[in-house]
Amino acid sequence: MKKIWLDRIKISCVGRQLITTNKAITDSMTIGNSDFDGNTDYSASCDGHHDWSFMIYGKTQFSMLNNYIHGTWAVRRRRRVVESEANVVAHVAIDCWGSNTGHSFEIGARATTSATQQCRCSPVWIAHCMPQAAMASGWTFVCGQ
């Protein structure tokens, strides 16, 4: 699949993942200016937060820009795909994670990352943000006023 553009959408009240590519080859996808609301009455974690927000793997190149992801939690990554098959290139910038339990990213053993240590939430998206651990390597995205 090529030239996929998801812009100005709101996704909420879903059963499993908010977005998934499975093993599809997606070489140019942009997700931007969107609201991913994971608040739910049916939470596997019993805290009202959605699990498995985004499952993006296979051979995929994508950008996530200026999104608000909230009310989610993360669990251990399921190893349905052999690590040698995974080839994901991600550009994630100006996104805000708020009111999430757990972590925002799970990155594979062979992955490298580049991320800024601090972001600011736009008041258009959220009035109050909570600091969130982004990934096991120690990066922290902090949403502030």
Phi, psi and omega in degrees: 000144181225155173054051176269130182227112176252114188222136176055053177242161171234128177241127179205169176056047178254161183279320181233243185288147173286318176219136173216144174254349186052227179259014181297145174273114182234104188262000176199091181232136176236131175242115186216154174053040187237161182244115178251102186259109182266004179296131185210154173277346185241079187254129176295334180269357180060023177241010179080009182251143180284144176258163177054062181303304182229129173240101183236112179208191188086213177254096189222139171235125183209161174235141171237117187227128173059047178252160174241115182244118185214157179071034181238169172214162182235150178233179178302143180289133176282134185266063177279337181248132177297135184306324182293341178277340184284134177209082184249128173247119185237136172242109184240116184213147174058031176262154179236125173256126181222147178053046178249142171258156183081219183232166185266329180232145165238120186246137183296165185298328183266009187275151169237151183225157171220121183211151173280155184273349182214140174230164178238132178281137175285137178298343176296324184273316189206144179272325181228134178238155177246143175300143182228136172285128186273319183199167186298337183286354174108355177295140177230127174261124181246126177264128182229182180278000000 
